[in-house]
Amino acid sequence: MHSAAMSRYKAVLFFMVFACVMWIVLLYNFLTATSYNRDSFLILPFPDHFRLDGNLTVPVCACTWKKDSGLIPCVYRTGKQMQTTNGSRLHLAVVACGERSGEALVLIKSAVALTTSFIVFYIFTDTKQHSFFVKEFKSWPSAYLERVELRLYPDTYPDMQNWKHKFAPCASQRLLFPSLLRDVDALVYVDADAVLLSPLDKMWNYFSRFNSTQMLALVPEHEDPTVSWYHQSSKIPYFGPFGLNSGVILMNLTRLRQVNWSSTLVQYHQVYEKNIVFFDQDLINIYCHFHPERLYVMDCSMNYRVDHCESRESTSGSVCKSAEWNGAYLLHGSKRSFKNVPSFKAVYRAFEKYKLGDNLLSGLLEPLQGELFKIRENHRKKSSCDHLPMIFLRHFMMR
């Protein structure tokens, strides 16, 4: 009897010690995972309600961990932040897979340089590129870090891996935002090869123009029927006379979730797959063709492209007249125009070279203005876009 009692006593004691050790381990993991400081940056997990349907296992990025059914980003922000309300924050998303990280950083820098409002950035990129963005962000002056938050995600395709490499690496990621970003009400998506020429607030204000049914805002693919891809060659249903360009999209994610956006796109893909060329853009065009009441058409100056000034109808100007008169709000470097069109390249290089904290006038505007006027006077210029420097400069001069 004595031996049996001692055995039971040892078993109970062992269980109590084991339980204490487990509680200590759990407490340690909670404290270290929930919030810790790394060179003045906080790396924070998202709440447990941030989940996807099903049993998705999310790839682990460098600064986060795996959960069986949730998409948890790496969140970077300084311990000291500008005081804001949720309604006053702007939300900007970019996808930067492959070799797009450098371009995405220039886009982000242009937004931060020209915008004084608080911006939350949602960056979907290869996990190996996360450290690149963190390193660059940590090099910024504290005055800028206090009004930004960086949320890094691995490229994620739950049950849709075959969509990942359609058209361009991860280009279709934007179609999944309503499912992946469940705690986000609305955001602006911008292609990585773009720069802002005015504060992000001006584009964000388009949300206030939505009526009760609208949940997307895009610009037309073109203003010129003689070169419009959709008007000339497309074999899918598309919106309006010229289709839509998906380089800039305002998305009310809450409303898109309510109308089963993702499942509807899957159905359209199954029906029109053989005729789809520009994967994500084509799917958006098909969707807006059948649901025009859900679209707000923005002005072409919100997504200004080389097509607007190299069109057959733009020999004496731009087919995007609002940009010619008032300036472009955003410059989109599609068709490799940041590399091949001198005026577009000059704008991109100016933002690439600009250091946050330097004077905008002497550090950005004056060098850019000099370069653009020099390009305009060059008799060997390659593009009709180079005749129109004020399209790129007008919003700077209005600051």
C-alpha positions as CSV (number, residue, x, y, z in Angstrom):
1,M,0.0,0.0,0.0
2,H,2.8,2.4,0.9
3,S,4.6,1.6,-2.4
4,A,1.4,2.3,-4.4
5,A,0.8,5.6,-2.6
6,M,4.3,6.7,-3.3
7,S,3.8,5.9,-7.0
8,R,0.6,7.9,-7.1
9,Y,2.4,10.8,-5.4
10,K,5.3,10.7,-7.8
11,A,2.9,10.6,-10.8
12,V,0.9,13.7,-9.5
13,L,4.1,15.5,-8.7
14,F,5.4,14.8,-12.2
15,F,2.2,16.0,-13.8
16,M,2.3,19.2,-11.8
17,V,5.9,19.9,-12.8
18,F,5.1,19.2,-16.4
19,A,2.1,21.5,-16.4
20,C,4.1,24.3,-14.8
21,V,6.8,23.9,-17.5
22,M,4.2,24.0,-20.3
23,W,2.6,27.1,-18.9
24,I,6.0,28.8,-18.7
25,V,6.7,27.8,-22.3
26,L,3.4,29.1,-23.5
27,L,3.7,32.4,-21.6
28,Y,7.2,32.9,-23.1
29,N,6.0,32.2,-26.6
30,F,3.1,34.6,-26.2
31,L,5.2,37.4,-24.8
32,T,7.9,37.0,-27.5
33,A,5.5,36.5,-30.4
34,T,3.0,39.2,-29.5
35,S,5.3,42.2,-29.4
36,Y,9.0,42.7,-29.4
37,N,11.3,45.4,-30.4
38,R,13.8,45.0,-33.2
39,D,15.8,48.2,-33.8
40,S,12.7,50.4,-32.9
41,F,10.3,48.3,-35.1
42,L,7.4,46.4,-33.7
43,I,6.6,43.0,-35.3
44,L,3.0,42.2,-34.5
45,P,0.7,39.3,-35.2
46,F,-2.8,39.9,-36.4
47,P,-5.8,38.9,-34.3
48,D,-7.2,35.4,-34.5
49,H,-10.3,36.4,-36.5
50,F,-8.1,37.2,-39.4
51,R,-8.6,33.9,-41.3
52,L,-9.4,32.3,-44.5
53,D,-12.0,29.7,-45.3
54,G,-10.9,26.1,-45.1
55,N,-7.7,24.6,-43.8
56,L,-5.1,26.8,-45.5
57,T,-1.5,26.5,-44.4
58,V,0.1,29.8,-45.1
59,P,3.8,29.9,-46.2
60,V,6.0,31.2,-43.4
61,C,7.8,34.5,-44.1
62,A,10.9,35.6,-42.4
63,C,9.3,37.4,-39.5
64,T,6.0,35.5,-39.0
65,W,4.8,31.9,-38.4
66,K,2.4,29.3,-39.7
67,K,-1.2,29.0,-38.7
68,D,-3.4,26.2,-39.9
69,S,-6.2,28.5,-41.1
70,G,-5.1,32.1,-41.2
71,L,-3.1,34.6,-43.2
72,I,-0.8,36.4,-40.8
73,P,1.3,39.2,-42.2
74,C,4.5,40.6,-40.9
75,V,3.6,44.0,-39.5
76,Y,6.2,46.7,-39.2
77,R,5.7,50.1,-37.6
78,T,7.6,52.3,-35.2
79,G,6.8,52.3,-31.5
80,K,5.8,56.0,-31.9
81,Q,3.1,56.7,-34.4
82,M,1.1,59.7,-35.5
83,Q,-2.3,59.7,-33.8
84,T,-5.0,58.7,-36.2
85,T,-8.5,57.2,-36.4
86,N,-9.2,54.2,-38.6
87,G,-11.2,56.3,-40.9
88,S,-8.4,58.8,-41.6
89,R,-5.8,56.1,-42.6
90,L,-5.2,55.4,-46.3
91,H,-4.6,51.9,-47.5
92,L,-2.3,51.1,-50.4
93,A,-1.6,47.6,-51.8
94,V,1.1,46.5,-54.2
95,V,2.2,43.1,-55.5
96,A,5.9,42.8,-56.1
97,C,6.9,39.3,-57.2
98,G,10.0,38.4,-59.2
99,E,12.1,41.5,-59.9
100,R,9.4,44.0,-59.1
101,S,10.7,44.9,-55.6
102,G,12.8,47.9,-56.7
103,E,9.9,49.4,-58.6
104,A,7.5,48.8,-55.8
105,L,9.9,50.7,-53.4
106,V,9.9,53.7,-55.7
107,L,6.1,53.7,-55.8
108,I,5.9,53.5,-52.0
109,K,8.5,56.3,-51.7
110,S,6.5,58.5,-54.0
111,A,3.4,58.0,-51.9
112,V,5.2,58.8,-48.6
113,A,7.0,61.8,-50.0
114,L,3.9,63.5,-51.3
115,T,1.3,62.4,-48.7
116,T,1.0,63.7,-45.2
117,S,-1.8,61.3,-44.1
118,F,-1.1,58.0,-42.4
119,I,-0.7,55.2,-44.9
120,V,-0.9,51.4,-44.3
121,F,1.0,49.5,-47.1
122,Y,0.0,46.0,-48.0
123,I,2.9,44.3,-49.9
124,F,2.6,40.9,-51.4
125,T,6.0,39.6,-52.4
126,D,8.4,36.7,-52.4
127,T,9.4,35.9,-48.8
128,K,13.0,36.3,-49.6
129,Q,12.3,40.0,-50.5
130,H,10.8,40.8,-47.1
131,S,14.1,41.7,-45.6
132,F,14.8,44.1,-48.6
133,F,11.7,46.1,-47.8
134,V,12.3,46.1,-44.0
135,K,15.9,47.3,-44.5
136,E,14.8,50.2,-46.7
137,F,12.0,51.2,-44.4
138,K,14.2,51.3,-41.4
139,S,16.6,53.7,-43.2
140,W,13.8,56.4,-43.5
141,P,13.8,59.4,-41.2
142,S,11.6,59.0,-38.1
143,A,9.2,61.7,-39.2
144,Y,8.1,59.5,-42.1
145,L,8.2,56.2,-40.2
146,E,5.7,57.7,-37.7
147,R,3.0,57.9,-40.4
148,V,3.4,54.6,-42.2
149,E,2.8,51.0,-41.4
150,L,4.1,48.1,-43.5
151,R,2.3,44.8,-43.7
152,L,4.2,42.1,-45.6
153,Y,2.6,39.0,-47.0
154,P,3.9,36.0,-48.9
155,D,2.2,35.5,-52.2
156,T,-0.8,33.4,-51.4
157,Y,-3.2,31.4,-53.6
158,P,-5.6,29.2,-51.6
159,D,-6.9,26.5,-53.9
160,M,-5.9,28.6,-56.9
161,Q,-2.2,27.9,-57.4
162,N,-2.7,27.6,-61.2
163,W,-3.6,31.4,-61.1
164,K,-0.2,32.4,-59.7
165,H,1.8,32.6,-63.0
166,K,-1.0,33.7,-65.3
167,F,0.1,36.7,-67.5
168,A,2.8,37.9,-65.0
169,P,4.1,36.6,-61.7
170,C,1.5,37.1,-59.0
171,A,-0.4,39.6,-61.2
172,S,-3.6,37.9,-60.2
173,Q,-3.0,38.3,-56.5
174,R,-5.1,41.5,-56.5
175,L,-8.2,39.4,-57.4
176,L,-7.9,37.7,-54.0
177,F,-7.7,40.7,-51.8
178,P,-11.3,40.5,-50.6
179,S,-10.7,36.9,-49.3
180,L,-7.2,37.4,-48.0
181,L,-7.5,40.9,-46.3
182,R,-10.6,40.2,-44.3
183,D,-10.0,43.0,-41.7
184,V,-9.6,45.6,-44.4
185,D,-12.7,47.6,-45.5
186,A,-11.2,49.4,-48.6
187,L,-7.9,50.0,-50.3
188,V,-6.2,51.4,-53.4
189,Y,-4.3,48.8,-55.5
190,V,-1.5,50.1,-57.7
191,D,0.8,48.2,-60.1
192,A,4.4,48.2,-58.9
193,D,5.6,50.0,-62.1
194,A,4.0,53.3,-61.1
195,V,4.7,56.5,-59.2
196,L,2.4,59.0,-57.6
197,L,2.6,62.6,-58.8
198,S,0.2,63.9,-56.2
199,P,-0.9,63.0,-52.6
200,L,-2.6,59.6,-52.3
201,D,-5.6,61.4,-50.6
202,K,-6.8,62.7,-54.0
203,M,-7.2,59.2,-55.3
204,W,-8.6,58.0,-52.0
205,N,-11.3,60.7,-52.2
206,Y,-12.9,58.8,-55.1
207,F,-14.4,56.4,-52.5
208,S,-16.7,59.2,-51.4
209,R,-18.1,59.4,-54.9
210,F,-19.3,55.8,-54.8
211,N,-23.1,55.3,-54.8
212,S,-24.7,52.5,-52.8
213,T,-23.9,49.8,-55.5
214,Q,-20.4,50.8,-56.6
215,M,-17.5,48.8,-55.2
216,L,-14.7,49.2,-57.8
217,A,-13.1,52.2,-59.5
218,L,-10.8,51.9,-62.6
219,V,-9.9,54.0,-65.6
220,P,-10.6,53.0,-69.3
221,E,-8.0,51.0,-71.0
222,H,-7.8,53.6,-73.7
223,E,-9.4,56.8,-75.1
224,D,-8.6,56.0,-78.7
225,P,-10.6,53.4,-80.6
226,T,-7.9,52.9,-83.2
227,V,-5.5,51.4,-80.8
228,S,-7.7,50.0,-78.0
229,W,-7.0,46.2,-77.6
230,Y,-10.5,45.4,-76.4
231,H,-12.1,47.4,-79.2
232,Q,-9.9,45.9,-81.9
233,S,-9.0,42.4,-80.8
234,S,-10.6,41.1,-77.6
235,K,-12.9,38.0,-77.8
236,I,-14.2,38.3,-74.3
237,P,-17.1,40.5,-72.9
238,Y,-15.5,43.8,-71.6
239,F,-16.7,47.0,-70.1
240,G,-17.7,50.0,-72.2
241,P,-16.3,50.9,-75.6
242,F,-12.6,50.4,-74.7
243,G,-12.4,48.1,-71.7
244,L,-10.7,48.9,-68.4
245,N,-7.1,49.0,-67.3
246,S,-6.3,47.2,-64.0
247,G,-3.1,49.1,-63.1
248,V,-5.0,51.2,-60.5
249,I,-8.0,49.8,-58.7
250,L,-10.0,51.3,-55.9
251,M,-11.6,48.3,-54.1
252,N,-14.3,48.4,-51.4
253,L,-13.5,45.0,-50.0
254,T,-16.4,44.8,-47.7
255,R,-18.9,45.2,-50.6
256,L,-17.0,42.8,-52.8
257,R,-17.1,40.1,-50.1
258,Q,-20.9,40.6,-49.8
259,V,-21.4,39.8,-53.5
260,N,-19.2,36.7,-53.6
261,W,-16.6,38.4,-55.8
262,S,-14.0,35.6,-55.7
263,S,-16.4,32.7,-56.6
264,T,-17.9,34.8,-59.4
265,L,-14.5,35.3,-61.0
266,V,-13.8,31.6,-60.8
267,Q,-17.0,31.0,-62.8
268,Y,-16.1,33.6,-65.4
269,H,-12.6,32.0,-65.7
270,Q,-14.1,28.6,-66.4
271,V,-16.4,30.0,-69.1
272,Y,-14.0,32.3,-70.9
273,E,-10.6,30.7,-70.2
274,K,-9.7,30.0,-73.8
275,N,-10.2,33.6,-74.9
276,I,-8.5,35.3,-71.9
277,V,-5.2,37.1,-72.7
278,F,-4.5,39.6,-69.9
279,F,-5.6,37.3,-67.1
280,D,-6.6,39.5,-64.1
281,Q,-7.5,42.5,-66.2
282,D,-9.7,40.4,-68.5
283,L,-11.5,38.9,-65.5
284,I,-12.2,42.3,-64.1
285,N,-13.5,43.5,-67.5
286,I,-15.8,40.5,-67.8
287,Y,-17.0,41.1,-64.2
288,C,-17.8,44.8,-64.9
289,H,-19.4,44.0,-68.3
290,F,-22.0,41.9,-66.4
291,H,-22.1,44.2,-63.4
292,P,-21.7,47.8,-64.6
293,E,-23.6,49.1,-61.7
294,R,-20.7,48.1,-59.4
295,L,-18.1,50.2,-61.2
296,Y,-17.2,53.8,-60.9
297,V,-15.1,55.0,-63.9
298,M,-12.3,57.3,-62.9
299,D,-10.6,60.0,-64.9
300,C,-7.7,58.8,-67.1
301,S,-5.3,61.2,-65.2
302,M,-5.5,58.7,-62.3
303,N,-3.7,56.1,-64.4
304,Y,-1.7,58.0,-67.0
305,R,0.2,55.7,-69.5
306,V,2.3,56.0,-72.5
307,D,-0.8,55.0,-74.6
308,H,-2.3,58.4,-73.8
309,C,0.5,60.4,-75.5
310,E,1.7,58.0,-78.2
311,S,-1.8,57.3,-79.6
312,R,-2.4,58.1,-83.3
313,E,-4.9,60.7,-82.1
314,S,-2.3,62.4,-79.8
315,T,0.1,63.9,-82.4
316,S,-0.5,67.4,-81.0
317,G,-1.1,66.5,-77.4
318,S,-2.6,63.7,-75.2
319,V,-5.8,61.8,-75.7
320,C,-6.2,62.1,-71.9
321,K,-7.1,65.8,-72.0
322,S,-7.7,66.1,-68.2
323,A,-4.0,65.2,-67.7
324,E,-2.9,67.7,-70.4
325,W,-4.9,70.5,-68.7
326,N,-4.5,69.6,-65.0
327,G,-1.6,67.2,-64.8
328,A,-1.5,63.5,-64.2
329,Y,-2.1,62.2,-60.6
330,L,-0.3,58.9,-61.2
331,L,2.2,57.8,-63.8
332,H,2.0,54.1,-64.9
333,G,5.1,52.7,-66.5
334,S,3.3,50.0,-68.4
335,K,4.9,48.7,-71.6
336,R,8.4,49.2,-70.0
337,S,8.0,53.0,-70.5
338,F,10.0,53.7,-67.4
339,K,12.9,52.2,-69.3
340,N,12.2,53.1,-72.9
341,V,10.4,56.5,-72.9
342,P,12.7,59.4,-71.9
343,S,10.1,61.5,-70.1
344,F,8.7,58.6,-68.2
345,K,12.2,57.4,-67.4
346,A,13.1,60.8,-66.1
347,V,10.2,60.9,-63.6
348,Y,11.0,57.4,-62.4
349,R,14.7,58.1,-61.9
350,A,13.9,61.3,-60.1
351,F,11.9,59.5,-57.5
352,E,14.4,56.6,-57.4
353,K,17.2,59.1,-56.6
354,Y,15.3,61.3,-54.2
355,K,16.0,60.8,-50.5
356,L,13.1,61.1,-48.1
357,G,13.7,64.1,-45.9
358,D,15.4,66.2,-48.6
359,N,13.7,69.3,-49.7
360,L,11.0,68.4,-52.4
361,L,11.7,71.5,-54.4
362,S,15.5,71.3,-54.7
363,G,15.8,67.6,-54.3
364,L,13.0,66.5,-56.6
365,L,11.1,69.1,-58.6
366,E,13.9,71.3,-59.8
367,P,16.1,68.4,-61.1
368,L,13.1,66.7,-62.7
369,Q,11.9,69.9,-64.3
370,G,15.3,70.6,-65.8
371,E,15.6,67.1,-67.2
372,L,12.1,67.1,-68.7
373,F,12.6,70.4,-70.5
374,K,16.0,69.2,-71.7
375,I,14.3,66.1,-73.1
376,R,11.6,68.2,-74.8
377,E,14.3,70.3,-76.6
378,N,16.2,67.3,-77.8
379,H,15.6,66.9,-81.5
380,R,16.4,63.2,-81.2
381,K,13.6,62.5,-78.7
382,K,12.0,59.0,-79.1
383,S,8.4,59.7,-78.0
384,S,5.7,62.2,-78.5
385,C,5.1,62.0,-74.7
386,D,8.3,64.1,-74.4
387,H,6.6,67.2,-75.8
388,L,4.3,67.4,-72.7
389,P,6.5,68.0,-69.6
390,M,3.7,69.8,-67.7
391,I,1.6,66.6,-67.5
392,F,4.3,65.3,-65.2
393,L,5.1,68.6,-63.4
394,R,1.8,70.4,-62.8
395,H,0.8,68.8,-59.5
396,F,4.3,69.5,-58.1
397,M,4.0,73.1,-59.0
398,M,0.6,73.3,-57.3
399,R,1.9,72.1,-54.0
